[in-house]
Each structure stands twice: as structure tokens, then as C-alpha cells.
Amino acid sequence: MSKPPGSPIALEQRTATDDRLHSPSAGRNRDAIAAVLADVLPPDAEVLEIGSGTGEHAVAACRARPDIRWQPSDPDPASRASQAAWASEADGAIRPPLAIDLLDPQTVADLPPFDALVCMNVIHISPWGVAEALAALAGRALRPGGCVMLYGPFMEGEATAPSNRQFDASLKARNPAWGVRALDDVVALMAGHGLALNQQIAMPANNLSLIFKPSEPR
């Protein structure tokens, strides 16, 4: 039986079934995102997801690519409980969630190397320091042949969708440290850590999937 959780998370009202949280936005975009991930992830990839939210995306990705292993994470305990509950539907492909907070370096200090770093709908609802820490982590711990996938809205100069401009204004009204990030700024940030934009994929609702790979062989 569904019931509302204690408080809204990530700008949307979510329902809950036992420990499983249900995200309306994940319900709309998880199949499209899983299709992108199925195409870009290396074979037998060890995937680290930052800001895994409900955990629904992990299940969809692992169903699309049964060869991968997925490490979810989130600083929010209720989200981690949801990720652990959803993991039961992935036949062991999803590991117990980690309490990673990119603004706390100690939570990423001992992470093992990974083949892919995935981060969806995070950098616009967090301070820019989170994006900086994300890029540094990828530059440090991504294995040769790996990739980084960022998903969400981005500011694209004159080409920015009106809905993304409106969303940016609403985010900044909630928290001045938030905001839809400029695509050029994100690309430059990643380049500073040895990661070049490899693919830019248009997604539903004026979102993008950005795929970064090491600019030089490692």
C-alpha cells in the first residue's frame, strides 16, 4: 500500500511501498536513460552512481545490462534504504549503498577504482563544489577505457530551452547555490581532470546525457 514519505526529496513528492521510494521523474525517464547506459557502459563494468535517489535507475540499468555491477550511493539515509530495497530486484547486481557526500572528502577517500561514474539530476540541485568533487573523483579513480555519464538539464547559451531557463530561476530562488549548469562550464571542468566530452545525447524534456571519456589513454 502506497503512502507519502515523510518529506519531499529532490523537488518532487515521492510515494513509498515499505522502504521502496517511487520517483515520478524516474518513472518517466528510466527506460530512456537505461538505453543510453546499455550502449555506453564498458563490458562487465563496475559502475559507481553518485546521488542514486530512490534506486530505480540502478534496477533499470542492470536489467538492460545484466553483465554490470552497480554501486549506488547517497548522503540521505531514506534514499539509501530505498536503494537497498530495490536492489532485491536485480539478482545481486546492485551492491549495498554507500553514504557518499561529495562535500565530505572522507566519504570518497577509500573508494576502489571503477569503470563508469554515473550521476543523474544532481549537479543542478547542489553547490558547484559537488560538480568539482565529482570531476576530481572521476579523474582520480576511473579505470582505463571507462566513462562518465552525467544526465540532467543544462544551459546551452542561445539554444537553451525556455523551460530550462525557468527551471534555473526557480532553483536559484530556492537556493542561490543551485542552478542549471552551463554546458560549457561542465565540459571545461571535466577537461581539467583529463576527461573529454565524447557524446552529447538529447533526452526527453530538454535534458541531456553527457558521456565523457579520458582525453588520453591511461
Secondary structure as the mmCIF struct_conf table of DSSP 4:
data_model
#
loop_
_struct_conf.conf_type_id
_struct_conf.id
_struct_conf.beg_label_comp_id
_struct_conf.beg_label_asym_id
_struct_conf.beg_label_seq_id
_struct_conf.end_label_comp_id
_struct_conf.end_label_asym_id
_struct_conf.end_label_seq_id
STRN STRN1 LYS A 3 LYS A 3
BEND BEND1 GLY A 6 SER A 7
STRN STRN2 ILE A 9 ILE A 9
TURN_TY1_P TURN_TY1_P1 ALA A 10 LEU A 11
STRN STRN3 GLU A 12 GLU A 12
STRN STRN4 THR A 15 THR A 17
TURN_TY1_P TURN_TY1_P2 ASP A 18 ASP A 19
STRN STRN5 ARG A 20 HIS A 22
HELX_RH_AL_P HELX_RH_AL_P1 PRO A 24 VAL A 40
BEND BEND2 LEU A 41 LEU A 41
HELX_LH_PP_P HELX_LH_PP_P1 PRO A 42 PRO A 42
TURN_TY1_P TURN_TY1_P3 PRO A 43 ASP A 44
STRN STRN6 GLU A 46 ILE A 50
BEND BEND3 GLY A 51 GLY A 51
TURN_TY1_P TURN_TY1_P4 GLY A 53 THR A 54
BEND BEND4 GLY A 55 GLY A 55
HELX_RH_AL_P HELX_RH_AL_P2 GLU A 56 ALA A 64
TURN_TY1_P TURN_TY1_P5 PRO A 66 ASP A 67
STRN STRN7 ARG A 69 GLN A 71
STRN STRN8 SER A 73 SER A 73
BEND BEND5 PRO A 75 PRO A 75
HELX_RH_AL_P HELX_RH_AL_P3 PRO A 77 TRP A 86
HELX_RH_3T_P HELX_RH_3T_P1 ALA A 87 GLU A 89
TURN_TY1_P TURN_TY1_P6 ALA A 90 GLY A 92
STRN STRN9 ILE A 94 ILE A 94
HELX_LH_PP_P HELX_LH_PP_P2 ARG A 95 PRO A 97
STRN STRN10 LEU A 98 LEU A 98
TURN_TY1_P TURN_TY1_P7 LEU A 102 LEU A 103
BEND BEND6 ASP A 104 ASP A 104
HELX_RH_3T_P HELX_RH_3T_P2 PRO A 105 THR A 107
TURN_TY1_P TURN_TY1_P8 VAL A 108 ASP A 110
HELX_LH_PP_P HELX_LH_PP_P3 LEU A 111 PRO A 113
STRN STRN11 PHE A 114 MET A 120
BEND BEND7 ASN A 121 ASN A 121
HELX_RH_3T_P HELX_RH_3T_P3 ILE A 123 ILE A 125
BEND BEND8 SER A 126 SER A 126
HELX_RH_AL_P HELX_RH_AL_P4 TRP A 128 ALA A 141
STRN STRN12 LEU A 142 GLY A 152
STRN STRN13 MET A 155 MET A 155
HELX_RH_3T_P HELX_RH_3T_P4 GLY A 157 ALA A 159
HELX_RH_AL_P HELX_RH_AL_P5 PRO A 162 ARG A 174
TURN_TY1_P TURN_TY1_P9 PRO A 176 ALA A 177
HELX_LH_PP_P HELX_LH_PP_P4 VAL A 180 ARG A 181
STRN STRN14 ALA A 182 ALA A 182
HELX_RH_AL_P HELX_RH_AL_P6 LEU A 183 ALA A 191
TURN_TY1_P TURN_TY1_P10 GLY A 192 GLY A 194
STRN STRN15 LEU A 195 MET A 203
HELX_RH_3T_P HELX_RH_3T_P5 PRO A 204 ASN A 206
STRN STRN16 ASN A 207 PRO A 214
BEND BEND9 SER A 215 GLU A 216
#
